[in-house]
Amino acid sequence: MNRVIKAGVAIYLGLTAFSGLTAELEEIIVTAQKRAQSLQEVSTAVTAVTGEQLSDWQISNVEDLQALAPSVSVGNDFAQAKIFVRGIGLNSSFAGVDPSVAVHVDGAVVSQSYAQLGSFFDLQRVEILRGPQGTLYGRNATGGSFNLITNKPTEEFESYVRLTFGDYDKVLIEGAVSGALGDSVLGRLALRSDNRGGYGKNTVTGSEIDDAEKTSARVHLQFDLSSNVDALLTAEYHQEDDAGLALKFVDTASNVDSGIAGAPGVGGFAAAKRDIASEIDPKNDRTTWAITATLNWVLNDNWSLKSITNYRDMDVLLRQDLDISSKINDDVQNNSVVSEQFSEELQLNYDSDRLHGLVALFYFQEELVNRNNIGFASKNHGAGNTRAVLLTGDIDIESYAVFSNFTYDISDNLALKIGGRYSHESREADNLFHLNFSHFGGNPSTTTYQTKRSFSDFSPTVGLDWRSSDKVLWYITYSEGFKSGTIQAGQRTPVLNPEEIENVELGMKGDFLDNRLRLNLSIFNYEFSDLQLDRTRPNPDGSFTSIFENAAEAEGQGFEIEMSWQATTALRIDGHLSSLDTEFGQYLTDNPLDAGTNIRNLQGNALRQAPELTWGLSANYTIQMTSGAIVGVGVDASYKDEQYFTEFNQDITGADDYSLVNAHIKYTSASGKSFVNFWAKNITDEEVYSGKFVISTGRTIGGSLLAPATWGVTLGHHF
C-alpha cells in the first residue's frame, strides 16, 4: 500500500511543472461491464489496447499482449495458449481442461486454449480484465478475461490494405472493406494472410521449423430490422498449416537427478535452442471456424434485450517428436483434438439515472474428442511397436448459469455494486489409456475409464465506488470465482473438484494535470482453493503415470500501476508496473524430476507463471511536418522477473528474468490515408522461454520460446 501511494505522489509532484501545457489524453470507451463506459468509470482492473496500437507494434497474437498489461504472463506448450493473470491460469497440457482466463470474441467465449491463438485481425480494441469474472460474463473465469472487439460494418464505404515485409521471408497481407449493402443491411469483410520462414531448423532433415502459414477471414452482416431492433451475423475462419509450436529440447530427465534413464536409441540433440534434431518434422495443422448471431432490441428508454448465439468448430493436429532428438524410437506424437461448442447468452439490461445493470441467462455445451497417439505408425521409421501410447478421450460438457450485476448510485459521489451468479455444470468422460513400453521392459496395459460428475456454485460480488472528485474514482470490491471440476482426455484420474477463489481489490482511477496524466492503481489479495494441477512421472519399467489433482490452498497479493502521460503535444509516455507475491499453503506431493517418489512440502513456493515484478514503458514522439504529414517514433521496453512453469520452482523448469525492447518509425501522409511503418521487435535478440514441460514419455524437458529479433516494414492505405 505504501509503495503504491509513494509512486503516485512521486509521479504527481514530478509532473506539476507541466501544468501550462494544453495537450490532453483521449477518452477510451470500453464495454468491460456490458455497457459503453469511459475506461476511467469502470471500477475494475482493465487494460485497453487500441487497434492502432496493435498495428503499430505488430501485435498478432495473445502472446504479444503480455508486454502491454501488468500481472499478465502468456506462453504456450503442446499448441495450447497458456494465459496467466496474477498467477492464475491453465495448469494442464492435456485436452479437456478449461482455461482459467477466458477469451471472448465480441462477447462469445472461445472455450479451448488450442483456439485462443487466433482471431487477432481487424480489431477495434482488446480489453484485458484482471480478477475473477462471473457476474458479467457467461463463462466462468477465475483469473480474468481477454475480450477481443472486432471492427463492425460502417454506413459509409471504407476499406484499407496493409502489406508487411520482414526478415525470415515474412509476407503479411491484411485488409478490410466495409459499407452499405442496401437500405437496411451493412457488411464488412476482413482478410489476413501471414507467411514466414522458420526461426529454426531440423538439423536432421534440413527443414525449417517455427515457420508460419496462416489464413484468416471474417464476415459481418448487420441488419436494421426496425428502429429499435438490429442483428449482427458474423462468420469467422482461421487456418494454420506449418511447423510451428513444437517444443524445443531443454534437457534430459537423466541429467536432472531423476534416476530415470533417457530415451533409448542412438542419436543426439540440437545444439542451438531454436533448432531441433529429429527424424521427423513437426506439424501444426489447425482449423477453427465460428458463426455468431447477436441481436439487440431496445424495449424502451430503460430496458434492452441482447442475445449472443455462437457455434464454434475446432480441428487440431499436432505432430512432434517427444524425445526431441534424432533417436529412432516410439516417441513421435500425433495429437488430434476436435471440439464443437455451442453457447447462448441472453441479457436483459437496465439503465436509468441511478440504477445500471443486467440479468442474464447462459447456456453452454461442448463435445470434445481427443486422439493422442505417441508412437510410430510406419515401419519406415524402424519402430518395434506401432504404438507406444494411445490416449483417447470423449468428453461432453453441459453448463447453464443465471447471473446478475447492478450498480446503484446512492449519491452523485457514492455507488453500491451487487452481483451474483448461480452455475451448474456436468461433465461426462469416456477415456482409454493404452501403454506399450516393451522396449523399456514394461508390460503392455489397457485401461478404460468412464465417469460423470456435476457441480453447482453460487458466487457473489459486492463493492463500493466513491468519487472524491470529478476526475478521481476509488473502489473496493469483494468477488468470488468458480471454475468447474475438469478431467483430462485419455487419462485415468477422476474429475477434479472445482477451483474457487475469493478476491478483494482496492483501486483508484484518476485523471490529473488537466487530463494530461492518467494514473490507475489496484491492490488485490486472493485466496485460492482446489487449484487444478497436472504432471507426468516416468516409471522405472518404462511406463508413466499422469497425475492430475487438486492442490492445497494458495494465496496471492500484489499491486498494479498503469500510467499515461501526455507530456507535450508531441510526446506521450505510457507505463505499467506490477508486484506479485504468490505462495502455496501446505502441499505435500512428489516431483517428477526427483529420483524415487520423495514427498516434498511445497508450502511457500510460488504459483506457475507468476513473476514477482513486471513493468513496461513506452514513449511515442510525433513530429508535425510543414506538409501536414506526421512522423511518429515509438520505443517500448518491458521486463519480467524470473518465473516457473511448475509448482516445484526449479530453475530447469523455469525462465530467467528478461527484458524486451521494440521500436518503430511511422510516416503518415498529410491526408491521413497512407502510412509507412518501419518496425523492429526484440531488438536485443533475447532467447526467452515462454513455457517448459517435463515429457515423461520422451524422458526429456521441452520448452517453447518467444520470437527472436525481427524487423520489417508495413505499408498501409485507407481508401
Secondary structure, 3 states (H helix, E strand, C coil): CHHHHHHHHHHHHHHHHHCCCCCCCCCCEECCCCCCEEHHHCCCCEEEEEHHHHHHCCCCCHHHHHHCCCCEEEEEECCEEEEEECCEECCCCCCCCCCCEEEEECCEECCCHHHCCCCCCCEEEEEEEECCECCCCCCCECCEEEEEEECCCCCCCEEEEEEEEECCCEEEEEEEEEEECCCCEEEEEEEEEEEECCCEEECCCCCEECCEEEEEEEEEEEEEEECCEEEEEEEEEEEEEECCCCCEEEEEHHHCCCCCCCCCCCCCCCCCCCCECCCCCCEEEEEEEEEEEEEEEECCCCEEEEEEEEEEEEEEEEEEECCCCCCCCCCEEEEEEEEEEEEEEEEEEEECCCEEEEEEEEEEEEEEEEEEEECCCCHHHCCCCCCCEEEEEEEEEEEEEEEEEEEEECCCCEEEEEEEEEEEEEEEEEEEEEECCHHHCCCCEEEEEEEEEEEEEEEEEEEEEEEEECCEEEEEEEEEEEECCCCCCCCCCCCCCCEEEEEEEEEEEEEECCCCEEEEEEEEEEEEECCEEEEEEECCCCCEEEEEEECCCEEEEEEEEEEEEECCCCEEEEEEEEEEEEEECCCEEECCCCCCCCEEECCCCCCCCCCCEEEEEEEEEEEECCCCCEEEEEEEEEEECCEECCCCCCHHHEECCEEEEEEEEEEECCCCCEEEEEEEECCCCCCCEEEEEEECCCCEEEEEECCCCEEEEEEEEEC
